Amino acid sequence: MVSGLDPSVLRAAREKAGLTQHELARLVGAAGGERISRWELGASVPRPDFLVKLARTLDIPTLRLIHIDGEVPDLRALRLKAGLTVAELAAAVNVAVPTYYAWEQGRWTRLPAATQLESLARGLADTVDVVAAAFQEARQQRLRRGQV
C-alpha cells in the first residue's frame, strides 16, 4: 500500500472531537456527511487540501491522518502532509509533472541536484534531509513491490 489517508484514524479523530460526519463536512467545506463517510470507509480519498483542513479542524498533525508504508514518510506522504497535488508541487519546484510523479513512484536513478532538493524542501515545508530520506523510501517501496 502506498502512503495515503488512514480511514480509521480519521474516524477516531472525528469521534474524539465529538463531531458527526455532517458537522465535520460543514467545518471543512465538504459536500456533506456522506463524503466523510466514504473517506472513513476507505471508499474514496480526500484531495490533499482536504487532508490539511481535516487535520486543522480535528486539531491533529496532518501526518497523523496519513498511513505511511515504511519506516519514514515517502514523497507522497510529505506532499499530502503539505496539502499539495502533484501538479501544484511540480509547479512550485519548477519541474514537469511526469518528472515529479516518477520521483514519487521511486522511478529515478539518481537524486535530483541539490538546488532541486532545496526547492522541494521549501515546497514541502520540510528539511532537505527529510526530503532526501523520502526519495530513498519511495525507491525502497518500489523495490519491495518488485517494480524495478
C-alpha positions as semicolon CSV with decimal commas, in nm:
position;residue;x (nm);y (nm);z (nm)
1;M;0,000;0,000;0,000
2;V;0,130;0,346;-0,081
3;S;0,101;0,630;0,164
4;G;-0,244;0,781;0,186
5;L;-0,534;0,859;0,418
6;D;-0,578;0,620;0,711
7;P;-0,959;0,588;0,734
8;S;-0,962;0,450;1,089
9;V;-0,752;0,740;1,220
10;L;-0,991;0,989;1,057
11;R;-1,293;0,826;1,220
12;A;-1,127;0,802;1,562
13;A;-1,017;1,167;1,549
14;R;-1,367;1,281;1,446
15;E;-1,529;1,081;1,723
16;K;-1,275;1,209;1,977
17;A;-1,360;1,565;1,869
18;G;-1,728;1,486;1,930
19;L;-1,833;1,568;1,574
20;T;-2,082;1,396;1,349
21;Q;-1,987;1,328;0,989
22;H;-2,220;1,609;0,879
23;E;-2,067;1,856;1,126
24;L;-1,714;1,774;1,014
25;A;-1,816;1,805;0,649
26;R;-1,961;2,150;0,713
27;L;-1,648;2,263;0,901
28;V;-1,409;2,157;0,623
29;G;-1,631;2,261;0,333
30;A;-1,704;1,910;0,206
31;A;-2,025;1,831;0,019
32;G;-2,192;1,652;0,312
33;G;-2,161;1,381;0,571
34;E;-2,176;1,115;0,303
35;R;-1,837;1,229;0,176
36;I;-1,684;1,196;0,525
37;S;-1,845;0,852;0,550
38;R;-1,681;0,743;0,222
39;W;-1,343;0,870;0,345
40;E;-1,383;0,685;0,677
41;L;-1,476;0,365;0,493
42;G;-1,183;0,397;0,254
43;A;-1,424;0,403;-0,041
44;S;-1,275;0,731;-0,162
45;V;-0,995;0,964;-0,058
46;P;-0,996;1,336;0,006
47;R;-0,795;1,578;-0,204
48;P;-0,468;1,681;-0,039
49;D;-0,607;2,022;0,060
50;F;-0,888;1,848;0,248
51;L;-0,633;1,646;0,446
52;V;-0,492;1,972;0,577
53;K;-0,840;2,109;0,654
54;L;-0,939;1,787;0,830
55;A;-0,625;1,789;1,043
56;R;-0,668;2,154;1,140
57;T;-1,034;2,106;1,224
58;L;-0,961;1,793;1,429
59;D;-0,657;1,961;1,589
60;I;-0,412;1,686;1,493
61;P;-0,096;1,685;1,279
62;T;-0,173;1,619;0,912
63;L;0,082;1,338;0,905
64;R;-0,124;1,153;1,167
65;L;-0,408;1,114;0,914
66;I;-0,172;0,955;0,664
67;H;-0,087;0,588;0,656
68;I;0,286;0,561;0,598
69;D;0,402;0,247;0,420
70;G;0,755;0,217;0,553
71;E;0,978;0,345;0,829
72;V;0,985;0,707;0,714
73;P;0,745;0,917;0,510
74;D;0,783;0,882;0,134
75;L;0,744;1,172;-0,109
76;R;0,369;1,112;-0,142
77;A;0,321;1,133;0,236
78;L;0,519;1,458;0,251
79;R;0,317;1,600;-0,037
80;L;-0,014;1,501;0,123
81;K;0,103;1,645;0,455
82;A;0,171;1,974;0,274
83;G;-0,177;1,960;0,118
84;L;-0,046;1,977;-0,238
85;T;-0,142;1,798;-0,556
86;V;0,129;1,658;-0,784
87;A;0,069;1,944;-1,028
88;E;0,090;2,210;-0,756
89;L;0,416;2,075;-0,614
90;A;0,569;2,026;-0,959
91;A;0,484;2,387;-1,046
92;A;0,621;2,513;-0,714
93;V;0,957;2,344;-0,773
94;N;0,960;2,411;-1,148
95;V;0,971;2,052;-1,274
96;A;0,744;1,872;-1,517
97;V;0,455;1,678;-1,364
98;P;0,580;1,346;-1,513
99;T;0,924;1,410;-1,361
100;Y;0,785;1,469;-1,013
101;Y;0,544;1,176;-1,048
102;A;0,836;0,947;-1,139
103;W;1,022;1,065;-0,827
104;E;0,718;0,994;-0,611
105;Q;0,686;0,648;-0,764
106;G;1,052;0,573;-0,687
107;R;1,142;0,569;-1,058
108;W;1,467;0,764;-1,052
109;T;1,830;0,666;-1,098
110;R;1,997;0,944;-0,900
111;L;1,879;1,207;-0,657
112;P;1,795;1,544;-0,808
113;A;2,051;1,823;-0,786
114;A;2,094;1,997;-0,451
115;T;1,907;2,303;-0,577
116;Q;1,604;2,089;-0,669
117;L;1,613;1,912;-0,331
118;E;1,621;2,252;-0,160
119;S;1,331;2,371;-0,372
120;L;1,133;2,057;-0,287
121;A;1,212;2,103;0,082
122;R;1,075;2,458;0,067
123;G;0,766;2,344;-0,125
124;L;0,703;2,064;0,123
125;A;0,788;2,283;0,425
126;D;1,043;2,028;0,544
127;T;1,420;1,985;0,558
128;V;1,644;1,869;0,275
129;D;1,741;1,565;0,485
130;V;1,377;1,462;0,526
131;V;1,313;1,508;0,153
132;A;1,623;1,302;0,063
133;A;1,509;1,028;0,301
134;A;1,163;1,041;0,139
135;F;1,323;0,985;-0,203
136;Q;1,503;0,681;-0,066
137;E;1,184;0,549;0,093
138;A;0,991;0,586;-0,234
139;R;1,267;0,386;-0,405
140;Q;1,263;0,118;-0,133
141;Q;0,886;0,080;-0,160
142;R;0,917;0,031;-0,535
143;L;1,182;-0,236;-0,482
144;R;0,968;-0,410;-0,218
145;R;0,681;-0,424;-0,468
146;G;0,916;-0,576;-0,722
147;Q;0,881;-0,288;-0,966
148;V;1,241;-0,218;-1,061
